[in-house]
Structure formats: structure tokens, C-alpha cells
């Protein structure tokens, strides 16, 4: 089994904000509970329950999760789009003889809808994982580097014992990514192919 590069999904490979915003608005319309959709999509990354706890009483959170996920396919998928450089980043991984592994806090079946809609092919997909919880999937799938936009992604990489590559495309600052353990911080994925070429060659030489 060849090595792999792991990627987070939301605000790393895809900009899912437009569709998630619409899903939150649909949730408000259906439940009568106000969710500030613009605020919610400004802090994507943590599990859905974390966000919904800002708006729903604790005893209503699980039902809200179920309702949101039921609304998701009809509202969230079509408006999503690839992040700048995402298509080229995945192509660079495969050109280097490596696999693409997507590890996300989003439910796996919903993440798959996004990838299929945008034609972004992942060799492996692991969902419903966050922060340290992602580490087991990174290890299981032979991930050598993990790319994400959230400090929790850097924690995941550190826990798995692999370098984390932080992106400034999500809610976290450069300082937050470094402090969470990033080995590199990039403005976005457009520079990733050049970085991968550098680190993959270095990795091959060191493994000898």
C-alpha cells in the first residue's frame, strides 16, 4: 500500500459555506429556532453538535442534528465548490504516486456527496472524526502528511505522529495553526503541489 496525503474537507478541499448557510436557514424555517447562518459558517470545522449547542437547548440538540442532516443533501451539496488549488493538489498527490485520503468531521455519507458532486476523487474517506479522533484514521490509511484549515487538524496530525500542513482558508489564524503544531502554514492549496514535490522528495531520500 502506497503512502497517502490526508486532507480535511470543509474550507480545505471545498468551500461548503454557501450550501451550509442555506441548510441552517432551512433548519430555522423548519424548527422556528433562530440560527445565525452567517456566523455559523464562519467557524466551520468542529462537529455539527458543537455549533448547534449555541442555538438549541441541550435536550433538543440530537433532534436538530438529525433534522439538519436530513435537509443537507437538498440544500448543501449543489452550491459547494472546490477551494482554489484543490483539483491541482489532488492531481499532484497522485502524480507523486501517493493516495488521497479525506478525513473530516462531516458525516461520511454527506462528505461523499460533496466529493462526487465536484468530481474530487478520494481513495479513502473517513468521516465523523475531529481533532485527536482523526488520528486513528490517519494512521490506519498510511497518511504521511495531513492538510487542514483548523487548529484541530494540526492536533490530529500531531497525535498521529505526522506533519500537519495548515491552510489560512478557514477560521484559524496563522499563529493558531503554528501553536497547534503545524509544520508548515500555507495561504491556500495553490502552493501545495510545489511543497509536496519538496517534502515527498525529502521523504524518499530519508527513507532511502
C-alpha positions in Angstrom: 0.0 0.0 0.0 1.5 3.3 -1.1 1.7 6.2 1.3 -1.0 8.9 1.3 -1.7 12.6 1.9 -4.6 13.3 4.1 -7.0 16.3 3.6 -9.7 17.8 5.7 -12.8 18.7 3.7 -14.6 21.9 4.6 -12.6 25.0 3.8 -9.6 22.8 2.9 -10.8 21.0 -0.3 -14.2 22.5 -0.7 -15.9 25.8 0.1 -19.2 24.4 1.6 -20.2 27.7 3.2 -23.0 28.7 0.7 -24.8 25.4 1.0 -24.4 25.0 4.7 -25.7 28.5 5.1 -28.8 27.5 3.2 -29.2 24.4 5.3 -29.1 26.4 8.5 -31.7 28.8 7.1 -33.9 25.8 6.2 -33.4 24.4 9.7 -34.5 27.7 11.2 -37.6 27.8 9.0 -38.5 24.2 9.9 -37.8 24.4 13.7 -38.5 28.0 14.5 -35.2 28.2 16.3 -33.0 31.1 15.0 -29.6 30.1 13.8 -27.3 32.9 12.6 -26.3 31.1 9.5 -23.6 33.6 8.5 -22.0 33.3 11.9 -22.3 29.5 11.9 -20.5 29.1 8.6 -17.7 31.5 9.7 -16.5 28.8 12.2 -16.7 25.6 10.3 -14.5 22.7 11.5 -15.9 21.3 14.8 -18.6 18.7 14.8 -22.2 19.8 13.9 -23.3 19.2 17.5 -20.8 21.8 18.7 -22.4 24.5 16.6 -26.0 23.5 17.3 -25.4 23.8 21.0 -25.0 27.5 20.5 -28.7 27.7 19.3 -30.6 24.8 20.7 -31.3 23.6 24.2 -29.2 20.6 25.1 -32.3 18.3 25.1 -33.1 19.4 21.5 -29.6 19.1 20.0 -29.8 15.5 18.8 -33.1 16.1 17.1 -31.6 19.2 15.5 -28.7 17.2 14.3 -31.0 14.6 12.6 -33.1 17.3 11.1 -30.1 19.2 9.7 -28.6 16.1 8.2 -32.0 15.3 6.6 -32.0 18.8 5.0 -28.4 18.7 4.0 -28.5 16.8 0.6 -31.1 19.0 -0.9 -29.6 22.3 0.3 -25.8 22.0 0.9 -24.3 20.0 -1.9 -25.0 21.8 -5.2 -23.8 25.2 -4.1 -20.4 23.9 -2.9 -17.3 24.5 -4.9 -13.7 23.4 -4.9 -11.3 25.6 -2.9 -8.6 27.3 -5.1 -6.0 24.8 -6.0 -7.9 21.8 -4.7 -8.1 20.0 -8.1 -4.4 20.6 -8.7 -3.5 19.5 -5.2 -5.1 16.1 -5.6 -3.6 15.7 -9.1 -0.1 16.4 -7.6 -0.7 13.8 -4.9 -1.4 11.1 -7.5 1.4 12.3 -9.7 3.7 11.6 -6.7 2.4 8.1 -6.5 0.5 8.7 -3.3 -3.1 8.2 -2.4 -5.7 10.8 -1.4 -7.3 10.3 2.0 -10.1 12.6 3.2 -10.6 12.7 7.0 -13.4 15.0 8.1 -15.7 15.8 11.0 -18.6 15.7 8.5 -20.6 12.5 8.3 -19.0 10.3 5.8 -22.1 9.9 3.5 -22.6 13.6 3.3 -18.9 14.2 2.6 -19.1 11.7 -0.2 -22.0 13.7 -1.8 -19.7 16.7 -2.0 -16.8 14.8 -3.4 -18.9 13.1 -6.0 -20.7 16.3 -7.0 -17.4 18.1 -7.6 -15.5 15.2 -9.1 -12.9 15.2 -6.3 -11.8 11.5 -6.0 -10.6 10.2 -2.7 -9.1 6.8 -2.4 -10.3 6.6 1.2 -12.8 8.6 3.2 -13.2 8.7 7.0 -16.0 10.9 8.5 -17.4 11.9 11.8 -14.0 12.5 13.3 -12.5 15.6 14.9 -9.1 16.6 16.4 -7.4 13.7 18.2 -10.3 11.5 16.9 -8.9 11.8 13.4 -5.5 10.4 14.3 -6.5 6.7 14.2 -7.8 7.1 10.6 -4.6 8.9 9.6 -2.5 6.0 10.9 -4.8 3.4 9.5 -4.7 4.8 6.0 -0.9 5.4 5.9 -1.2 9.2 5.8 2.3 10.8 5.7 1.1 14.5 5.9 -2.3 15.9 6.9 -3.6 19.1 5.3 -6.3 21.2 7.1 -7.5 24.7 7.8 -8.3 24.2 11.5 -6.0 24.1 14.6 -7.8 20.8 15.4 -6.4 19.4 12.2 -2.9 20.2 13.4 -3.7 18.4 16.6 -4.9 15.4 14.7 -1.6 15.3 12.7 0.5 15.7 15.8 -1.4 13.0 17.6 -0.9 10.7 14.6 2.8 11.5 14.5 2.8 13.1 11.1 3.5 16.6 9.9 0.5 18.9 9.7 0.2 21.4 6.9 -2.1 24.3 7.9 -4.1 26.5 5.5 -5.2 30.0 6.1 -8.5 29.4 4.4 -10.6 28.6 7.4 -11.4 30.2 10.8 -7.9 29.9 12.4 -5.1 32.4 12.3 -1.5 31.6 11.3 -0.5 31.8 14.9 -3.2 29.4 16.0 -2.1 26.9 13.4 1.6 27.1 14.4 0.7 26.9 18.1 -1.4 23.8 17.4 1.7 22.1 15.9 1.7 22.9 12.2 4.9 22.0 10.4 4.1 24.4 7.6 1.4 27.1 7.0 0.2 27.9 3.5 -2.1 30.7 2.3 -4.1 28.1 0.4 -3.7 25.0 -1.7 -2.4 26.7 -4.8 1.2 26.4 -3.5 0.7 22.8 -2.2 2.0 21.0 -5.4 5.4 22.7 -5.1 5.5 22.0 -1.3 4.6 18.3 -1.9 7.3 18.0 -4.5 9.8 19.3 -2.0 8.7 17.2 1.0 8.0 14.0 -0.9 11.5 14.0 -2.4 12.9 14.7 1.0 10.9 11.8 2.5 12.0 9.4 -0.2 15.7 10.3 0.3 15.4 10.0 4.1 13.7 6.6 3.8 16.5 5.6 1.5 
